[in-house]
């Protein structure tokens, strides 16, 4: 819910576009948040682009693995296109 | 890993395109799986489209809520475009 507020603040400050980034288990939170924002709070918001990828991470013991990532670009007012 | 095998089987059976669908916590598994498939097993695979959405679910006690969903369309050989 804090992320929804953060997005609304960004849009209210005059920006027209923002990118929601998440990795690992937070990916579903990001998707959920974007849906909540669009369906409940700012109905004009549209998804412009979605990218998925992977990010190499290393833990304290030197083990390396790849975490899935997502980047969702949303625009404040999809009707302005 | 089973999902990676399933995708490879679908592609080997002659289909050129498939859709990976997931909801809730499985979303990050789906993203991870698509990355693993592309980076390790079938390097020609490309992501054609990604959609996110929500699905209304009801539990045994009649409570309703919306689960986030993702649909990733992948093609066997992105070079064929």
Backbone of each chain as nested JSON, in Angstrom:
{
  "chains": [
    {"id": "A", "residues": [
      {"number": 1, "name": "UNK", "atoms": {"N": [0.831, -1.219, 0.0], "CA": [0.0, 0.0, 0.0], "C": [0.862, 1.265, 0.0]}},
      {"number": 2, "name": "UNK", "atoms": {"N": [2.012, 1.209, 0.712], "CA": [2.95, 2.329, 0.715], "C": [3.473, 2.636, -0.682]}},
      {"number": 3, "name": "UNK", "atoms": {"N": [3.616, 1.588, -1.486], "CA": [4.113, 1.768, -2.849], "C": [3.076, 2.469, -3.711]}},
      {"number": 4, "name": "UNK", "atoms": {"N": [1.793, 2.177, -3.458], "CA": [0.717, 2.853, -4.184], "C": [0.787, 4.357, -3.893]}},
      {"number": 5, "name": "UNK", "atoms": {"N": [0.923, 4.677, -2.606], "CA": [1.03, 6.08, -2.2], "C": [2.236, 6.739, -2.864]}},
      {"number": 6, "name": "UNK", "atoms": {"N": [3.351, 6.037, -2.9], "CA": [4.567, 6.578, -3.514], "C": [4.341, 6.884, -4.992]}},
      {"number": 7, "name": "UNK", "atoms": {"N": [3.651, 5.987, -5.699], "CA": [3.372, 6.209, -7.124], "C": [2.475, 7.426, -7.309]}},
      {"number": 8, "name": "UNK", "atoms": {"N": [1.439, 7.524, -6.488], "CA": [0.511, 8.653, -6.597], "C": [1.265, 9.97, -6.359]}},
      {"number": 9, "name": "UNK", "atoms": {"N": [2.181, 9.952, -5.373], "CA": [2.983, 11.142, -5.071], "C": [3.824, 11.547, -6.282]}},
      {"number": 10, "name": "UNK", "atoms": {"N": [4.48, 10.571, -6.912], "CA": [5.304, 10.855, -8.094], "C": [4.448, 11.497, -9.189]}},
      {"number": 11, "name": "UNK", "atoms": {"N": [3.283, 10.909, -9.449], "CA": [2.402, 11.44, -10.492], "C": [1.894, 12.836, -10.114]}},
      {"number": 12, "name": "UNK", "atoms": {"N": [1.565, 13.043, -8.85], "CA": [1.07, 14.357, -8.415], "C": [2.151, 15.434, -8.485]}},
      {"number": 13, "name": "UNK", "atoms": {"N": [3.408, 15.003, -8.392], "CA": [4.523, 15.955, -8.486], "C": [4.798, 16.356, -9.932]}},
      {"number": 14, "name": "UNK", "atoms": {"N": [4.048, 15.84, -10.865], "CA": [4.158, 16.297, -12.246], "C": [4.775, 15.322, -13.218]}},
      {"number": 15, "name": "UNK", "atoms": {"N": [5.325, 14.211, -12.722], "CA": [5.891, 13.228, -13.652], "C": [4.769, 12.451, -14.341]}},
      {"number": 16, "name": "UNK", "atoms": {"N": [4.983, 12.13, -15.616], "CA": [3.949, 11.43, -16.374], "C": [4.197, 9.935, -16.471]}},
      {"number": 17, "name": "UNK", "atoms": {"N": [5.402, 9.526, -16.108], "CA": [5.775, 8.141, -16.337], "C": [6.666, 7.672, -15.2]}},
      {"number": 18, "name": "UNK", "atoms": {"N": [6.505, 6.414, -14.807], "CA": [7.431, 5.88, -13.807], "C": [7.641, 4.394, -14.026]}},
      {"number": 19, "name": "UNK", "atoms": {"N": [8.754, 3.904, -13.516], "CA": [9.1, 2.488, -13.667], "C": [9.084, 1.819, -12.298]}},
      {"number": 20, "name": "UNK", "atoms": {"N": [8.291, 0.746, -12.199], "CA": [8.249, -0.049, -10.972], "C": [9.195, -1.225, -11.171]}},
      {"number": 21, "name": "UNK", "atoms": {"N": [10.211, -1.311, -10.323], "CA": [11.193, -2.405, -10.438], "C": [11.098, -3.314, -9.224]}},
      {"number": 22, "name": "UNK", "atoms": {"N": [11.211, -4.61, -9.439], "CA": [11.211, -5.535, -8.305], "C": [12.026, -6.761, -8.673]}},
      {"number": 23, "name": "UNK", "atoms": {"N": [12.542, -7.459, -7.656], "CA": [13.239, -8.71, -7.952], "C": [12.869, -9.781, -6.931]}},
      {"number": 24, "name": "UNK", "atoms": {"N": [13.033, -11.029, -7.332], "CA": [12.728, -12.155, -6.443], "C": [11.267, -12.183, -6.03]}},
      {"number": 25, "name": "UNK", "atoms": {"N": [11.061, -12.5, -4.753], "CA": [9.696, -12.633, -4.238], "C": [8.878, -11.352, -4.318]}},
      {"number": 26, "name": "UNK", "atoms": {"N": [9.542, -10.215, -4.482], "CA": [8.823, -8.946, -4.53], "C": [8.11, -8.744, -5.87]}},
      {"number": 27, "name": "UNK", "atoms": {"N": [8.388, -9.603, -6.851], "CA": [7.785, -9.431, -8.174], "C": [6.258, -9.47, -8.099]}},
      {"number": 28, "name": "UNK", "atoms": {"N": [5.718, -10.445, -7.355], "CA": [4.258, -10.492, -7.302], "C": [3.673, -9.307, -6.535]}},
      {"number": 29, "name": "UNK", "atoms": {"N": [4.417, -8.789, -5.563], "CA": [3.979, -7.577, -4.864], "C": [3.893, -6.404, -5.838]}},
      {"number": 30, "name": "UNK", "atoms": {"N": [4.884, -6.302, -6.722], "CA": [4.918, -5.216, -7.705], "C": [3.724, -5.312, -8.656]}},
      {"number": 31, "name": "UNK", "atoms": {"N": [3.45, -6.537, -9.137], "CA": [2.32, -6.735, -10.056], "C": [1.006, -6.383, -9.342]}},
      {"number": 32, "name": "UNK", "atoms": {"N": [0.884, -6.857, -8.108], "CA": [-0.302, -6.588, -7.3], "C": [-0.489, -5.09, -7.108]}},
      {"number": 33, "name": "UNK", "atoms": {"N": [0.59, -4.406, -6.799], "CA": [0.552, -2.974, -6.536], "C": [0.099, -2.197, -7.766]}},
      {"number": 34, "name": "UNK", "atoms": {"N": [0.649, -2.554, -8.928], "CA": [0.27, -1.863, -10.167], "C": [-1.222, -2.069, -10.446]}},
      {"number": 35, "name": "UNK", "atoms": {"N": [-1.71, -3.285, -10.221], "CA": [-3.131, -3.568, -10.422], "C": [-4.002, -2.759, -9.471]}},
      {"number": 36, "name": "UNK", "atoms": {"N": [-3.6, -2.704, -8.217], "CA": [-4.336, -1.954, -7.189], "C": [-4.394, -0.48, -7.57]}},
      {"number": 37, "name": "UNK", "atoms": {"N": [-3.252, 0.056, -7.994], "CA": [-3.176, 1.462, -8.396], "C": [-4.126, 1.743, -9.547]}},
      {"number": 38, "name": "UNK", "atoms": {"N": [-4.125, 0.865, -10.542], "CA": [-4.946, 1.082, -11.735], "C": [-6.431, 0.9, -11.462]}},
      {"number": 39, "name": "UNK", "atoms": {"N": [-6.755, -0.106, -10.644], "CA": [-8.167, -0.442, -10.469], "C": [-8.87, 0.377, -9.402]}},
      {"number": 40, "name": "UNK", "atoms": {"N": [-8.116, 0.856, -8.428], "CA": [-8.762, 1.542, -7.315], "C": [-8.463, 3.027, -7.236]}},
      {"number": 41, "name": "UNK", "atoms": {"N": [-7.23, 3.416, -7.631], "CA": [-6.819, 4.772, -7.31], "C": [-6.707, 5.699, -8.501]}},
      {"number": 42, "name": "UNK", "atoms": {"N": [-6.004, 5.308, -9.515], "CA": [-5.814, 6.173, -10.684], "C": [-6.217, 5.381, -11.928]}},
      {"number": 43, "name": "UNK", "atoms": {"N": [-7.482, 5.489, -12.274], "CA": [-8.015, 4.637, -13.346], "C": [-7.469, 5.002, -14.727]}},
      {"number": 44, "name": "UNK", "atoms": {"N": [-6.838, 6.175, -14.826], "CA": [-6.273, 6.559, -16.123], "C": [-4.901, 5.932, -16.365]}},
      {"number": 45, "name": "UNK", "atoms": {"N": [-4.292, 5.392, -15.303], "CA": [-2.944, 4.814, -15.422], "C": [-2.947, 3.644, -16.407]}},
      {"number": 46, "name": "UNK", "atoms": {"N": [-1.97, 3.648, -17.297], "CA": [-1.84, 2.519, -18.22], "C": [-0.439, 1.941, -18.191]}},
      {"number": 47, "name": "UNK", "atoms": {"N": [-0.362, 0.653, -18.504], "CA": [0.934, -0.013, -18.567], "C": [1.508, 0.206, -19.96]}},
      {"number": 48, "name": "UNK", "atoms": {"N": [2.694, 0.797, -20.003], "CA": [3.317, 1.086, -21.293], "C": [4.223, -0.059, -21.727]}},
      {"number": 49, "name": "UNK", "atoms": {"N": [4.915, -0.638, -20.762], "CA": [5.882, -1.672, -21.102], "C": [6.153, -2.566, -19.891]}},
      {"number": 50, "name": "UNK", "atoms": {"N": [6.413, -3.831, -20.157], "CA": [6.825, -4.749, -19.086], "C": [8.053, -5.513, -19.571]}},
      {"number": 51, "name": "UNK", "atoms": {"N": [9.072, -5.512, -18.744], "CA": [10.276, -6.288, -19.086], "C": [10.572, -7.253, -17.964]}},
      {"number": 52, "name": "UNK", "atoms": {"N": [11.04, -8.457, -18.306], "CA": [11.52, -9.346, -17.265], "C": [12.986, -9.652, -17.531]}},
      {"number": 53, "name": "UNK", "atoms": {"N": [13.707, -9.945, -16.475], "CA": [15.124, -10.211, -16.635], "C": [15.673, -10.954, -15.442]}},
      {"number": 54, "name": "UNK", "atoms": {"N": [16.976, -10.928, -15.316], "CA": [17.61, -11.605, -14.201], "C": [18.773, -10.769, -13.681]}},
      {"number": 55, "name": "UNK", "atoms": {"N": [19.039, -10.871, -12.409], "CA": [20.123, -10.095, -11.82], "C": [21.011, -11.027, -11.015]}},
      {"number": 56, "name": "UNK", "atoms": {"N": [22.31, -10.966, -11.291], "CA": [23.276, -11.799, -10.561], "C": [23.477, -11.254, -9.158]}},
      {"number": 57, "name": "UNK", "atoms": {"N": [23.28, -12.106, -8.169], "CA": [23.546, -11.682, -6.794], "C": [24.534, -12.643, -6.143]}},
      {"number": 58, "name": "UNK", "atoms": {"N": [25.253, -12.134, -5.146], "CA": [26.229, -12.947, -4.422], "C": [25.94, -12.811, -2.932]}},
      {"number": 59, "name": "UNK", "atoms": {"N": [25.883, -13.914, -2.218], "CA": [25.651, -13.792, -0.771], "C": [26.979, -13.701, -0.016]}},
      {"number": 60, "name": "UNK", "atoms": {"N": [26.881, -13.578, 1.293], "CA": [28.067, -13.375, 2.123], "C": [29.082, -14.514, 1.985]}},
      {"number": 61, "name": "UNK", "atoms": {"N": [28.572, -15.7, 1.637], "CA": [29.479, -16.843, 1.505], "C": [30.052, -17.004, 0.096]}},
      {"number": 62, "name": "UNK", "atoms": {"N": [29.792, -16.019, -0.751], "CA": [30.36, -16.041, -2.084], "C": [29.576, -16.837, -3.111]}},
      {"number": 63, "name": "UNK", "atoms": {"N": [28.438, -17.398, -2.702], "CA": [27.602, -18.132, -3.662], "C": [26.919, -17.156, -4.61]}},
      {"number": 64, "name": "UNK", "atoms": {"N": [26.889, -17.538, -5.885], "CA": [26.255, -16.673, -6.876], "C": [24.998, -17.32, -7.43]}},
      {"number": 65, "name": "UNK", "atoms": {"N": [23.972, -16.545, -7.631], "CA": [22.817, -17.056, -8.356], "C": [22.071, -15.891, -9.006]}},
      {"number": 66, "name": "UNK", "atoms": {"N": [21.094, -16.233, -9.832], "CA": [20.379, -15.208, -10.567], "C": [18.966, -15.044, -10.018]}},
      {"number": 67, "name": "UNK", "atoms": {"N": [18.624, -13.827, -9.668], "CA": [17.278, -13.522, -9.194], "C": [16.456, -13.004, -10.375]}},
      {"number": 68, "name": "UNK", "atoms": {"N": [15.196, -13.454, -10.503], "CA": [14.356, -12.889, -11.557], "C": [13.988, -11.436, -11.218]}},
      {"number": 69, "name": "UNK", "atoms": {"N": [13.873, -10.62, -12.257], "CA": [13.492, -9.216, -12.047], "C": [12.341, -8.83, -12.973]}},
      {"number": 70, "name": "UNK", "atoms": {"N": [11.629, -7.786, -12.601], "CA": [10.579, -7.25, -13.469], "C": [10.663, -5.721, -13.455]}},
      {"number": 71, "name": "UNK", "atoms": {"N": [10.351, -5.129, -14.61], "CA": [10.28, -3.665, -14.709], "C": [8.983, -3.318, -15.418]}},
      {"number": 72, "name": "UNK", "atoms": {"N": [8.112, -2.637, -14.722], "CA": [6.831, -2.241, -15.315], "C": [6.838, -0.72, -15.488]}},
      {"number": 73, "name": "UNK", "atoms": {"N": [6.723, -0.258, -16.735], "CA": [6.648, 1.186, -16.99], "C": [5.178, 1.576, -17.046]}},
      {"number": 74, "name": "UNK", "atoms": {"N": [4.788, 2.508, -16.182], "CA": [3.392, 2.95, -16.2], "C": [3.317, 4.432, -16.509]}},
      {"number": 75, "name": "UNK", "atoms": {"N": [2.254, 4.827, -17.226], "CA": [2.044, 6.235, -17.547], "C": [0.806, 6.734, -16.808]}},
      {"number": 76, "name": "UNK", "atoms": {"N": [0.869, 8.009, -16.424], "CA": [-0.182, 8.62, -15.604], "C": [-1.521, 8.615, -16.325]}},
      {"number": 77, "name": "UNK", "atoms": {"N": [-1.496, 9.007, -17.585], "CA": [-2.751, 9.137, -18.31], "C": [-2.626, 8.524, -19.698]}},
      {"number": 78, "name": "UNK", "atoms": {"N": [-3.032, 7.275, -19.811], "CA": [-2.9, 6.53, -21.054], "C": [-3.701, 7.137, -22.198]}},
      {"number": 79, "name": "UNK", "atoms": {"N": [-4.678, 8.012, -21.867], "CA": [-5.525, 8.596, -22.906], "C": [-4.811, 9.685, -23.692]}},
      {"number": 80, "name": "UNK", "atoms": {"N": [-3.671, 10.171, -23.135], "CA": [-2.947, 11.275, -23.776], "C": [-2.168, 10.867, -25.029]}},
      {"number": 81, "name": "UNK", "atoms": {"N": [-2.154, 9.566, -25.328], "CA": [-1.359, 9.068, -26.456], "C": [-1.815, 9.692, -27.773]}}
    ]},
    {"id": "B", "residues": [
      {"number": 1, "name": "UNK", "atoms": {"N": [12.084, -26.314, -12.416], "CA": [12.814, -27.053, -13.452], "C": [11.881, -27.915, -14.31]}},
      {"number": 2, "name": "UNK", "atoms": {"N": [10.823, -28.472, -13.66], "CA": [9.836, -29.252, -14.413], "C": [9.162, -28.417, -15.485]}},
      {"number": 3, "name": "UNK", "atoms": {"N": [8.959, -27.144, -15.183], "CA": [8.3, -26.259, -16.14], "C": [9.192, -26.007, -17.354]}},
      {"number": 4, "name": "UNK", "atoms": {"N": [10.5, -25.924, -17.11], "CA": [11.445, -25.757, -18.217], "C": [11.337, -26.959, -19.159]}},
      {"number": 5, "name": "UNK", "atoms": {"N": [11.337, -28.157, -18.571], "CA": [11.195, -29.385, -19.361], "C": [9.882, -29.37, -20.14]}},
      {"number": 6, "name": "UNK", "atoms": {"N": [8.811, -28.94, -19.496], "CA": [7.496, -28.893, -20.15], "C": [7.527, -27.96, -21.362]}},
      {"number": 7, "name": "UNK", "atoms": {"N": [8.172, -26.798, -21.217], "CA": [8.269, -25.842, -22.333], "C": [9.074, -26.437, -23.489]}},
      {"number": 8, "name": "UNK", "atoms": {"N": [10.194, -27.072, -23.152], "CA": [11.035, -27.674, -24.19], "C": [10.246, -28.746, -24.942]}},
      {"number": 9, "name": "UNK", "atoms": {"N": [9.463, -29.545, -24.198], "CA": [8.626, -30.582, -24.813], "C": [7.629, -29.969, -25.787]}},
      {"number": 10, "name": "UNK", "atoms": {"N": [6.965, -28.893, -25.372], "CA": [5.983, -28.223, -26.237], "C": [6.665, -27.747, -27.525]}},
      {"number": 11, "name": "UNK", "atoms": {"N": [7.818, -27.121, -27.387], "CA": [8.542, -26.619, -28.563], "C": [9.018, -27.782, -29.446]}},
      {"number": 12, "name": "UNK", "atoms": {"N": [9.478, -28.86, -28.826], "CA": [9.951, -30.013, -29.606], "C": [8.817, -30.722, -30.34]}},
      {"number": 13, "name": "UNK", "atoms": {"N": [7.594, -30.585, -29.804], "CA": [6.432, -31.2, -30.457], "C": [5.966, -30.385, -31.666]}},
      {"number": 14, "name": "UNK", "atoms": {"N": [6.625, -29.286, -31.947], "CA": [6.326, -28.545, -33.161], "C": [5.639, -27.207, -32.97]}},
      {"number": 15, "name": "UNK", "atoms": {"N": [5.205, -26.9, -31.746], "CA": [4.59, -25.59, -31.53], "C": [5.659, -24.499, -31.516]}},
      {"number": 16, "name": "UNK", "atoms": {"N": [5.304, -23.332, -32.061], "CA": [6.282, -22.243, -32.142], "C": [6.117, -21.221, -31.033]}},
      {"number": 17, "name": "UNK", "atoms": {"N": [4.978, -21.295, -30.349], "CA": [4.662, -20.235, -29.396], "C": [3.94, -20.846, -28.199]}},
      {"number": 18, "name": "UNK", "atoms": {"N": [4.232, -20.33, -27.01], "CA": [3.452, -20.784, -25.855], "C": [3.3, -19.661, -24.845]}},
      {"number": 19, "name": "UNK", "atoms": {"N": [2.271, -19.796, -24.018], "CA": [1.999, -18.78, -23.001], "C": [2.222, -19.379, -21.619]}},
      {"number": 20, "name": "UNK", "atoms": {"N": [3.074, -18.72, -20.832], "CA": [3.315, -19.133, -19.445], "C": [2.416, -18.272, -18.562]}},
      {"number": 21, "name": "UNK", "atoms": {"N": [1.498, -18.916, -17.844], "CA": [0.585, -18.172, -16.974], "C": [0.867, -18.506, -15.519]}},
      {"number": 22, "name": "UNK", "atoms": {"N": [0.799, -17.51, -14.64], "CA": [0.983, -17.766, -13.211], "C": [0.204, -16.741, -12.424]}},
      {"number": 23, "name": "UNK", "atoms": {"N": [-0.145, -17.089, -11.196], "CA": [-0.792, -16.095, -10.335], "C": [-0.224, -16.156, -8.928]}},
      {"number": 24, "name": "UNK", "atoms": {"N": [-0.391, -15.047, -8.215], "CA": [0.08, -14.972, -6.823], "C": [1.579, -15.191, -6.708]}},
      {"number": 25, "name": "UNK", "atoms": {"N": [1.959, -15.948, -5.686], "CA": [3.379, -16.169, -5.419], "C": [4.115, -16.898, -6.528]}},
      {"number": 26, "name": "UNK", "atoms": {"N": [3.358, -17.547, -7.426], "CA": [4.002, -18.295, -8.505], "C": [4.542, -17.374, -9.594]}},
      {"number": 27, "name": "UNK", "atoms": {"N": [4.194, -16.088, -9.546], "CA": [4.632, -15.154, -10.586], "C": [6.152, -15.104, -10.684]}},
      {"number": 28, "name": "UNK", "atoms": {"N": [6.825, -15.022, -9.543], "CA": [8.288, -14.94, -9.638], "C": [8.9, -16.26, -10.116]}},
      {"number": 29, "name": "UNK", "atoms": {"N": [8.241, -17.381, -9.813], "CA": [8.695, -18.677, -10.34], "C": [8.602, -18.676, -11.867]}},
      {"number": 30, "name": "UNK", "atoms": {"N": [7.494, -18.126, -12.388], "CA": [7.296, -18.075, -13.84], "C": [8.376, -17.227, -14.511]}},
      {"number": 31, "name": "UNK", "atoms": {"N": [8.655, -16.061, -13.939], "CA": [9.681, -15.166, -14.499], "C": [11.044, -15.854, -14.457]}},
      {"number": 32, "name": "UNK", "atoms": {"N": [11.336, -16.491, -13.326], "CA": [12.59, -17.205, -13.151], "C": [12.726, -18.321, -14.184]}},
      {"number": 33, "name": "UNK", "atoms": {"N": [11.646, -19.045, -14.381], "CA": [11.636, -20.18, -15.304], "C": [11.894, -19.716, -16.739]}},
      {"number": 34, "name": "UNK", "atoms": {"N": [11.236, -18.637, -17.148], "CA": [11.422, -18.119, -18.513], "C": [12.886, -17.695, -18.709]}},
      {"number": 35, "name": "UNK", "atoms": {"N": [13.458, -17.055, -17.7], "CA": [14.862, -16.638, -17.786], "C": [15.799, -17.837, -17.909]}},
      {"number": 36, "name": "UNK", "atoms": {"N": [15.536, -18.846, -17.082], "CA": [16.351, -20.067, -17.084], "C": [16.284, -20.735, -18.447]}},
      {"number": 37, "name": "UNK", "atoms": {"N": [15.069, -20.833, -18.995], "CA": [14.862, -21.446, -20.307], "C": [15.655, -20.701, -21.385]}},
      {"number": 38, "name": "UNK", "atoms": {"N": [15.593, -19.37, -21.343], "CA": [16.25, -18.559, -22.367], "C": [17.764, -18.557, -22.232]}},
      {"number": 39, "name": "UNK", "atoms": {"N": [18.233, -18.514, -20.995], "CA": [19.674, -18.348, -20.801], "C": [20.454, -19.651, -20.809]}},
      {"number": 40, "name": "UNK", "atoms": {"N": [19.791, -20.749, -20.465], "CA": [20.521, -22.002, -20.349], "C": [20.156, -23.045, -21.395]}},
      {"number": 41, "name": "UNK", "atoms": {"N": [18.863, -23.087, -21.777], "CA": [18.422, -24.234, -22.564], "C": [18.119, -23.934, -24.031]}},
      {"number": 42, "name": "UNK", "atoms": {"N": [17.308, -22.94, -24.276], "CA": [16.952, -22.615, -25.651], "C": [17.251, -21.139, -25.901]}},
      {"number": 43, "name": "UNK", "atoms": {"N": [18.454, -20.866, -26.353], "CA": [18.901, -19.488, -26.459], "C": [18.163, -18.699, -27.547]}},
      {"number": 44, "name": "UNK", "atoms": {"N": [17.445, -19.415, -28.44], "CA": [16.716, -18.713, -29.5], "C": [15.349, -18.193, -29.013]}},
      {"number": 45, "name": "UNK", "atoms": {"N": [14.919, -18.688, -27.849], "CA": [13.603, -18.284, -27.328], "C": [13.565, -16.784, -27.063]}},
      {"number": 46, "name": "UNK", "atoms": {"N": [12.469, -16.149, -27.525], "CA": [12.291, -14.722, -27.249], "C": [10.943, -14.455, -26.613]}},
      {"number": 47, "name": "UNK", "atoms": {"N": [10.911, -13.39, -25.821], "CA": [9.656, -12.983, -25.2], "C": [8.906, -12.099, -26.186]}},
      {"number": 48, "name": "UNK", "atoms": {"N": [7.683, -12.518, -26.526], "CA": [6.896, -11.764, -27.501], "C": [6.014, -10.741, -26.801]}},
      {"number": 49, "name": "UNK", "atoms": {"N": [5.465, -11.135, -25.663], "CA": [4.522, -10.257, -24.982], "C": [4.45, -10.622, -23.504]}},
      {"number": 50, "name": "UNK", "atoms": {"N": [4.239, -9.61, -22.669], "CA": [4.01, -9.856, -21.244], "C": [2.77, -9.074, -20.833]}},
      {"number": 51, "name": "UNK", "atoms": {"N": [1.839, -9.738, -20.175], "CA": [0.658, -9.045, -19.661], "C": [0.555, -9.298, -18.17]}},
      {"number": 52, "name": "UNK", "atoms": {"N": [0.141, -8.273, -17.432], "CA": [-0.169, -8.527, -16.027], "C": [-1.637, -8.203, -15.803]}},
      {"number": 53, "name": "UNK", "atoms": {"N": [-2.215, -8.833, -14.806], "CA": [-3.633, -8.621, -14.541], "C": [-3.991, -9.085, -13.154]}},
      {"number": 54, "name": "UNK", "atoms": {"N": [-5.283, -9.246, -12.916], "CA": [-5.74, -9.705, -11.612], "C": [-6.852, -10.72, -11.797]}},
      {"number": 55, "name": "UNK", "atoms": {"N": [-6.978, -11.635, -10.858], "CA": [-8.017, -12.644, -10.953], "C": [-8.753, -12.703, -9.624]}},
      {"number": 56, "name": "UNK", "atoms": {"N": [-10.091, -12.592, -9.692], "CA": [-10.909, -12.654, -8.475], "C": [-10.973, -14.086, -7.97]}},
      {"number": 57, "name": "UNK", "atoms": {"N": [-10.624, -14.275, -6.713], "CA": [-10.743, -15.601, -6.123], "C": [-11.598, -15.529, -4.851]}},
      {"number": 58, "name": "UNK", "atoms": {"N": [-12.231, -16.653, -4.503], "CA": [-13.072, -16.718, -3.304], "C": [-12.614, -17.916, -2.482]}},
      {"number": 59, "name": "UNK", "atoms": {"N": [-12.384, -17.734, -1.192], "CA": [-11.977, -18.894, -0.388], "C": [-13.202, -19.608, 0.193]}},
      {"number": 60, "name": "UNK", "atoms": {"N": [-12.967, -20.674, 0.951], "CA": [-14.06, -21.493, 1.475], "C": [-15.009, -20.702, 2.375]}},
      {"number": 61, "name": "UNK", "atoms": {"N": [-14.483, -19.646, 2.977], "CA": [-15.334, -18.848, 3.868], "C": [-16.049, -17.715, 3.136]}},
      {"number": 62, "name": "UNK", "atoms": {"N": [-15.971, -17.706, 1.821], "CA": [-16.704, -16.707, 1.048], "C": [-16.0, -15.373, 0.891]}},
      {"number": 63, "name": "UNK", "atoms": {"N": [-14.784, -15.255, 1.429], "CA": [-14.034, -14.01, 1.268], "C": [-13.519, -13.874, -0.161]}},
      {"number": 64, "name": "UNK", "atoms": {"N": [-13.628, -12.675, -0.695], "CA": [-13.157, -12.438, -2.056], "C": [-11.948, -11.527, -2.074]}},
      {"number": 65, "name": "UNK", "atoms": {"N": [-11.002, -11.822, -2.919], "CA": [-9.911, -10.885, -3.14], "C": [-9.319, -11.103, -4.526]}},
      {"number": 66, "name": "UNK", "atoms": {"N": [-8.422, -10.217, -4.894], "CA": [-7.85, -10.288, -6.231], "C": [-6.398, -10.74, -6.163]}},
      {"number": 67, "name": "UNK", "atoms": {"N": [-6.077, -11.768, -6.909], "CA": [-4.693, -12.245, -6.995], "C": [-4.049, -11.64, -8.239]}},
      {"number": 68, "name": "UNK", "atoms": {"N": [-2.785, -11.19, -8.138], "CA": [-2.106, -10.71, -9.329], "C": [-1.789, -11.878, -10.274]}},
      {"number": 69, "name": "UNK", "atoms": {"N": [-1.819, -11.62, -11.56], "CA": [-1.508, -12.666, -12.543], "C": [-0.493, -12.152, -13.568]}},
      {"number": 70, "name": "UNK", "atoms": {"N": [0.193, -13.084, -14.211], "CA": [1.104, -12.707, -15.295], "C": [0.943, -13.71, -16.444]}},
      {"number": 71, "name": "UNK", "atoms": {"N": [1.078, -13.204, -17.66], "CA": [1.055, -14.067, -18.844], "C": [2.237, -13.683, -19.72]}},
      {"number": 72, "name": "UNK", "atoms": {"N": [3.158, -14.612, -19.907], "CA": [4.327, -14.347, -20.739], "C": [4.221, -15.197, -22.001]}},
      {"number": 73, "name": "UNK", "atoms": {"N": [4.145, -14.537, -23.155], "CA": [4.115, -15.269, -24.425], "C": [5.538, -15.399, -24.936]}},
      {"number": 74, "name": "UNK", "atoms": {"N": [5.985, -16.639, -25.143], "CA": [7.343, -16.837, -25.656], "C": [7.294, -17.562, -27.0]}},
      {"number": 75, "name": "UNK", "atoms": {"N": [8.24, -17.218, -27.868], "CA": [8.328, -17.879, -29.169], "C": [9.622, -18.69, -29.226]}},
      {"number": 76, "name": "UNK", "atoms": {"N": [9.516, -19.816, -29.942], "CA": [10.616, -20.775, -30.008], "C": [11.868, -20.164, -30.623]}},
      {"number": 77, "name": "UNK", "atoms": {"N": [11.66, -19.474, -31.729], "CA": [12.809, -18.921, -32.432], "C": [12.544, -17.472, -32.84]}},
      {"number": 78, "name": "UNK", "atoms": {"N": [13.016, -16.563, -32.017], "CA": [12.77, -15.139, -32.241], "C": [13.406, -14.629, -33.529]}},
      {"number": 79, "name": "UNK", "atoms": {"N": [14.366, -15.407, -34.088], "CA": [15.052, -14.957, -35.302], "C": [14.191, -15.124, -36.546]}},
      {"number": 80, "name": "UNK", "atoms": {"N": [13.102, -15.92, -36.434], "CA": [12.24, -16.188, -37.588], "C": [11.358, -15.011, -37.98]}},
      {"number": 81, "name": "UNK", "atoms": {"N": [11.352, -13.954, -37.165], "CA": [10.462, -12.807, -37.411], "C": [10.703, -12.16, -38.763]}}
    ]}
  ]
}
